[in-house]
């Protein structure tokens, strides 16, 4: 999963208000960035009920072209406290021989703003990174019995490692294991990103 660029390593107890705030964020971002923003989704741990998480919202925006989106989004996002990060590469899950170029993205972050901290992941529509973010979220939502164990793992890891880079490096292989199980679930249930994303551009999901 994408590495968090926040400076503090804190995994907070689940907060029911995250769902409402995530919904508001996706709506605000769509209003700001449409029509190039095809879909806006609340992803990551704050999008999973009952999940402990770093108090940073992950939002995914799907676009047709990453460079076009970067050129168009940078100005409006800067006005709302977002900075374009140099990080442009998602982690490729273990066991996949994909060209890493298929896992590129753009990332904006917001920190120290009156509004919530955000990692804004802009990914190409139909890319494997876009799909994986939705699959990971939806598998956890569909398997609430798995949430406490994964949340506890993150809390213990945050206490044991010195920084976010180490946290992400240790967490990635565990995420890969979850994804392997989630892929089987997707195959067995017929899950597709189109089933969780809106059918037409402009609608917002949380």
C-alpha positions as CSV (number, residue, x, y, z in Angstrom):
1,X,0.0,0.0,0.0
2,X,1.1,3.6,-0.4
3,X,3.6,5.0,2.1
4,X,2.2,7.7,4.3
5,X,4.2,10.9,4.2
6,X,3.0,12.3,7.5
7,X,5.7,13.1,10.1
8,X,4.2,11.4,13.2
9,X,3.7,7.7,13.8
10,X,0.4,7.5,15.7
11,X,-2.2,4.8,15.3
12,X,-5.4,6.0,16.9
13,X,-8.4,4.1,18.1
14,X,-11.3,3.9,15.6
15,X,-13.5,6.9,15.4
16,X,-17.0,6.6,14.0
17,X,-16.8,10.2,12.8
18,X,-14.2,9.3,10.2
19,X,-17.0,7.9,7.9
20,X,-18.9,11.2,7.9
21,X,-15.7,13.3,7.5
22,X,-14.5,11.1,4.7
23,X,-17.8,11.5,2.9
24,X,-17.5,15.3,3.2
25,X,-13.9,15.3,1.9
26,X,-14.8,13.3,-1.2
27,X,-17.6,15.7,-2.0
28,X,-15.4,18.7,-1.5
29,X,-12.7,17.3,-3.7
30,X,-15.0,16.3,-6.5
31,X,-16.5,19.8,-6.5
32,X,-13.0,21.3,-6.6
33,X,-11.5,19.0,-9.3
34,X,-14.3,17.9,-11.6
35,X,-14.6,17.1,-14.4
36,X,-11.1,15.7,-14.6
37,X,-11.8,13.9,-11.3
38,X,-13.8,11.0,-12.6
39,X,-14.4,9.3,-9.3
40,X,-13.5,10.2,-5.7
41,X,-13.3,7.5,-3.0
42,X,-12.5,7.4,0.7
43,X,-10.0,4.6,1.0
44,X,-7.5,3.3,3.6
45,X,-8.0,2.4,7.2
46,X,-10.2,5.4,8.1
47,X,-12.7,4.1,5.5
48,X,-13.1,0.8,7.4
49,X,-15.5,0.8,10.3
50,X,-13.8,-0.3,13.6
51,X,-10.3,0.0,12.2
52,X,-7.5,1.7,14.2
53,X,-5.7,4.1,11.9
54,X,-3.3,7.0,11.7
55,X,-5.6,10.0,11.9
56,X,-4.9,10.9,8.2
57,X,-7.6,10.5,5.6
58,X,-6.7,8.6,2.4
59,X,-8.7,9.7,-0.6
60,X,-8.4,8.3,-4.1
61,X,-9.2,10.3,-7.3
62,X,-9.4,8.4,-10.6
63,X,-8.4,10.3,-13.7
64,X,-7.8,9.5,-17.3
65,X,-4.3,11.0,-17.5
66,X,-1.9,11.6,-14.6
67,X,0.1,14.4,-16.1
68,X,-3.0,16.2,-17.2
69,X,-4.4,15.9,-13.7
70,X,-1.1,17.1,-12.1
71,X,-1.1,20.2,-14.3
72,X,-4.8,21.0,-13.6
73,X,-5.0,20.0,-9.9
74,X,-1.8,21.6,-8.4
75,X,-3.1,25.2,-8.3
76,X,-6.6,24.5,-6.9
77,X,-5.2,22.0,-4.3
78,X,-2.5,24.4,-3.2
79,X,-5.3,26.9,-2.4
80,X,-6.7,24.3,0.0
81,X,-3.5,23.4,1.8
82,X,-2.3,20.5,-0.3
83,X,1.3,20.0,-1.4
84,X,2.4,17.9,-4.3
85,X,4.7,15.2,-3.0
86,X,7.7,13.7,-4.9
87,X,6.5,10.2,-4.3
88,X,5.0,8.7,-7.5
89,X,5.2,5.0,-7.1
90,X,2.9,2.6,-5.4
91,X,4.2,-0.6,-3.8
92,X,3.8,-3.6,-6.2
93,X,2.5,-6.6,-4.3
94,X,4.9,-9.5,-3.9
95,X,4.6,-12.1,-6.5
96,X,3.5,-9.8,-9.3
97,X,5.8,-9.2,-12.2
98,X,4.0,-6.1,-13.4
99,X,5.9,-3.3,-15.0
100,X,6.3,-0.7,-12.1
101,X,5.2,2.0,-14.6
102,X,1.7,0.6,-14.3
103,X,1.8,1.5,-10.6
104,X,2.6,5.2,-10.9
105,X,0.4,7.8,-9.4
106,X,0.5,11.4,-8.1
107,X,0.3,12.2,-4.4
108,X,-0.7,15.3,-2.6
109,X,-0.6,15.7,1.2
110,X,-2.2,18.1,3.6
111,X,-0.7,18.7,7.0
112,X,-1.1,21.4,9.7
113,X,-4.2,22.8,8.1
114,X,-7.5,23.7,9.9
115,X,-9.1,20.9,8.0
116,X,-8.1,17.2,8.5
117,X,-4.8,15.8,7.4
118,X,-5.1,14.0,4.0
119,X,-3.1,11.8,1.7
120,X,-4.6,12.4,-1.8
121,X,-3.8,9.5,-4.2
122,X,-4.5,10.3,-7.8
123,X,-4.4,7.2,-10.0
124,X,-5.2,6.4,-13.5
125,X,-8.7,4.9,-14.0
126,X,-8.4,1.1,-14.6
127,X,-4.8,0.9,-13.2
128,X,-3.9,-1.9,-10.8
129,X,-3.1,0.6,-8.0
130,X,-6.6,2.1,-8.3
131,X,-8.1,-1.4,-8.1
132,X,-6.0,-2.6,-5.2
133,X,-7.0,0.4,-3.0
134,X,-10.7,-0.4,-3.5
135,X,-10.2,-4.2,-3.1
136,X,-8.3,-3.8,0.1
137,X,-10.9,-1.5,1.6
138,X,-13.9,-3.6,0.4
139,X,-12.4,-6.9,1.6
140,X,-11.9,-5.5,5.1
141,X,-15.4,-4.0,5.1
142,X,-16.8,-7.4,4.1
143,X,-14.8,-9.2,6.8
144,X,-15.2,-7.3,10.0
145,X,-13.9,-10.3,12.0
146,X,-10.4,-9.5,10.4
147,X,-10.4,-5.9,11.5
148,X,-9.4,-6.3,15.1
149,X,-6.3,-8.4,14.3
150,X,-5.1,-6.1,11.6
151,X,-5.7,-3.1,13.7
152,X,-3.8,-4.6,16.6
153,X,-0.9,-5.5,14.3
154,X,-0.7,-1.8,13.2
155,X,-0.8,-0.6,16.8
156,X,2.0,-2.9,17.9
157,X,4.1,-2.1,14.9
158,X,3.8,1.6,15.5
159,X,5.1,1.1,19.0
160,X,8.0,-1.0,17.9
161,X,9.5,0.9,14.9
162,X,11.3,4.3,15.0
163,X,9.7,6.0,11.9
164,X,7.1,5.9,9.2
165,X,9.5,4.6,6.6
166,X,10.2,1.5,8.7
167,X,6.5,1.1,9.5
168,X,5.6,1.1,5.8
169,X,8.4,-1.3,4.9
170,X,7.3,-3.8,7.6
171,X,3.6,-3.4,6.9
172,X,3.8,-3.9,3.1
173,X,4.4,-7.7,3.2
174,X,1.5,-8.1,5.6
175,X,-0.7,-6.1,3.3
176,X,0.4,-8.4,0.5
177,X,-0.9,-11.4,2.4
178,X,-4.2,-9.7,3.0
179,X,-4.4,-8.9,-0.7
180,X,-3.7,-12.5,-1.7
181,X,-6.8,-13.6,0.4
182,X,-8.8,-10.6,-1.0
183,X,-8.0,-11.7,-4.6
184,X,-9.5,-15.1,-3.9
185,X,-12.6,-13.4,-2.4
186,X,-12.9,-11.2,-5.4
187,X,-12.7,-14.2,-7.7
188,X,-15.2,-16.2,-5.7
189,X,-17.7,-13.4,-5.3
190,X,-17.3,-11.7,-8.7
191,X,-16.2,-8.4,-7.1
192,X,-15.0,-5.8,-9.5
193,X,-14.1,-2.2,-9.0
194,X,-17.1,-1.2,-11.1
195,X,-19.3,-2.8,-8.5
196,X,-18.0,-0.4,-5.8
197,X,-17.4,2.7,-7.9
198,X,-20.1,4.8,-9.4
199,X,-21.3,3.9,-12.9
200,X,-20.9,7.5,-14.2
201,X,-18.3,10.2,-13.6
202,X,-19.2,12.7,-10.9
203,X,-20.8,10.6,-8.3
204,X,-18.9,10.2,-5.1
205,X,-18.5,7.1,-2.9
206,X,-17.1,6.7,0.6
